[in-house]
Each structure stands twice: as structure tokens, then as C-alpha cells.
Amino acid sequence: MQKYGETIAFHRKRLNMTQTELGEQLNVTAQAVSKWENNISEPDLVTVQRLCKIFGITVDELLNRADGAEETAAAVAPAAFAAPAGADTGAQKILVGYCDSCKRPLYQGEDYSVFQHRGGRQTITCRACKTKQDKRQREQEYTHEKSMFTRGLICGGCIGGAIAIGSIIAAIATGEYLLLLLLVFAVAGFTFSSSLFWSEMMRDMFFFFFKSFRMPGVIFALNLDGIIWLITVKLFLAILSVFLSVIFFLFGCIFTPLASLFIFPFSIAAESVKLKKLATSAQK
């Protein structure tokens, strides 16, 4: 059977992984990895496939490398992955890794990016793939931001329109035209509901009023009267806490929509500028 301990050690060191870290990803011990690298034992076929997936190579590449290549810490790429056309073939090219996206071999001196994952695993991306990934990410960010902006306007329009229609119907039905003052709350409902979709400041202001009041502790005597006193005071403080929390929340439900009337013009202007920047960035 093929002996490829040096190959495993080479690719493990290439990814800056310890034997313990590699073993954790394969659900084996560090001692097992050490035995593979010293050609004392060999991994089974399933483990070989998982090794190749971690290293970003194929099983054939792993076997070919073990067949005749000299394995050293500074070994060059296999013959199957010769230096790119037009490169100086007089100097040896040291293989750094394989692009995680297009699987192209990357050599020392080329432009590439290394991403460190949780658990110590690294992935390498060539410049072309990194450029595509960055562009795709900018496009997704712009699409998401534009979608939230549109949803905010639609949702706010529906809520504001519903309040406005209800106010007009109530004013006509009762003859109390002072109810038309509720149109102010209709506008506030629009500005507030819309801003919640894209304005972090408005969300922070609104959720600030979602809090419960904590009551102080109670000192009591360790006897029957003291226990009755404790239960009575605790019950009173619990009711008081709920009452204050509800009042504080209701105040926030009135204050934040009214505040949004003044914040909305600046919020929508800032969001428009942000969308223009994202659109320009996504087109690059």
C-alpha cells in the first residue's frame, strides 16, 4: 500500500495545523496522526478522503505525491501542477496551497488571501476568486439594504394609512372633528414604522422602553410575622414593578413615534446616501 506520511505532514504544516488540531477534525487522536506521518500505520479510505477535503487536494494527488516526489517541508508542487505558462521554469515554485473556490494551485509569491476559520482551519483564495466573492458580497448587501428600505416604506404606508382612514371615519361618524388630530399620529405611525426597518437609532430608542423595573431587596425577621411581611412586600413590589414597566412601555409607544416625526427626514436622507454608496460599490 502507498506510504504517504510525509505528504500528510507537509500539508498539515502548510495549513499551520498541529497534529492535535488535525486529529480533532478527523475524530482521531494526535497519536494516530503521528503514526500516519511516521509511516507506522495508514488511515483508512474514508479518512483519506476526509484528509484530502481538509487539504484541498484529490486522492490521486495525494497518492501521486507519495509515489515519487521528494517530501520535504519546502517541497515543490507535483508535476501535475506545474508552474503557470509564461513563468520562469528555471526557479522552483513552492506550492502554498489550492484555491478553495476554483481549486487552482497557488505558489509562493502569488497574490492570494488566507481566511482563518474557527477551530484553526484555514482556506486560501486566489485573487480572482476573492474579487468575485467581494463583488457578490457587496451586491447582496445592497440588495438586502434596498429590500429593507422598500419594505419599511410599504409597511409604514399601510400602518399610517390605516390610522388616517380610521381617524377620518371616526370624525365623520361622531362629528368630533378634533379626532382629525389623530392624523398626526397617522403620519407618526408611518415615519416610526418605516424607520424601524433601517434606522438603528430608532430601534435602540424603541427597545429602550422594553424593560422591567427591579425592586430592592427586603429585610425580614426569621419568624412567622417576618415571613408574612416578606410575602406581602414581595407581592406588592412585583405588582408595582409590572405597573411601572407597563407605564414606561406605553410612554415609549407614544414618545418614539412622535420623536420619529423629527428623526425621519434625517434618517431617510442618511439611508438614501447609504444606498447610493452601496449601489456604486456593487457595480465595481
JOCORPE-V284018 format. One record per residue. PHI is phi in whole degrees, 0 to 359 (999 if undefined). BURIAL is + if it has 16 or more other ideal C-beta (glycine too) atoms within 10 Angstrom, else -. Layout:
[[PHI/BURIAL] [PHI/BURIAL]]
//
This chain:
[[999/-] [297/-] [250/-] [228/+] [297/+] [295/+] [294/+] [298/+] [297/+] [298/+] [289/+] [296/+] [291/-] [299/+] [268/+] [56/-] [252/+] [274/-] [297/+] [294/-] [296/+] [294/+] [298/+] [295/+] [288/-] [257/+] [61/-] [229/+] [276/-] [296/-] [296/-] [295/+] [297/+] [299/+] [296/+] [297/+] [292/+] [262/-] [59/-] [277/-] [218/-] [229/+] [289/+] [284/-] [297/-] [297/-] [292/-] [300/+] [296/-] [291/+] [300/+] [296/+] [292/-] [294/+] [282/+] [76/+] [229/+] [266/-] [297/-] [300/-] [297/+] [297/+] [289/-] [298/+] [296/+] [281/+] [291/-] [214/-] [279/+] [282/-] [262/-] [224/-] [295/-] [248/-] [296/+] [269/+] [293/+] [298/+] [299/-] [294/-] [237/+] [291/-] [299/+] [302/-] [300/-] [91/-] [279/-] [286/-] [281/-] [287/-] [257/-] [289/-] [259/+] [271/-] [285/+] [268/+] [171/+] [234/+] [302/+] [292/+] [265/-] [260/-] [64/-] [285/-] [294/+] [244/+] [248/+] [302/-] [102/-] [279/-] [272/-] [211/+] [239/+] [244/-] [246/-] [266/-] [270/-] [294/-] [94/-] [95/-] [287/-] [241/-] [234/+] [245/+] [230/+] [289/+] [296/-] [297/-] [292/+] [295/+] [296/-] [295/-] [297/-] [296/-] [295/-] [297/-] [293/-] [294/+] [295/-] [295/-] [295/-] [294/+] [298/-] [295/-] [295/+] [293/-] [297/-] [295/-] [296/+] [294/-] [299/-] [298/+] [296/+] [294/-] [297/-] [297/+] [297/-] [294/-] [292/+] [297/+] [296/-] [296/-] [295/+] [296/+] [296/-] [298/-] [295/+] [295/+] [297/-] [296/-] [294/+] [291/-] [290/-] [261/-] [77/-] [269/-] [285/-] [295/-] [295/+] [295/-] [297/-] [294/+] [298/-] [297/-] [289/+] [294/+] [295/+] [296/+] [297/+] [293/+] [295/+] [290/+] [297/+] [293/+] [296/+] [300/+] [284/+] [229/+] [265/+] [293/-] [296/-] [292/+] [296/-] [297/-] [296/+] [292/+] [287/-] [298/-] [274/+] [269/-] [214/-] [250/-] [276/-] [266/-] [268/-] [290/-] [289/-] [237/-] [265/-] [216/+] [274/-] [275/-] [210/-] [297/-] [297/-] [294/-] [294/-] [298/-] [299/-] [299/-] [297/-] [296/-] [293/+] [299/-] [295/-] [297/-] [294/+] [295/-] [296/-] [296/-] [297/-] [297/-] [297/-] [296/-] [295/-] [294/-] [298/-] [296/+] [293/-] [297/-] [298/-] [295/+] [295/-] [269/-] [291/-] [295/+] [297/+] [293/-] [294/+] [295/+] [300/-] [269/-] [279/+] [305/+] [303/-] [288/-] [295/+] [289/+] [293/-] [295/-] [292/+] [295/-] [296/-] [297/-] [296/-] [295/-] [295/-] [293/+] [296/-] [295/-] [294/-] [290/+] [276/-] [285/-]]
//
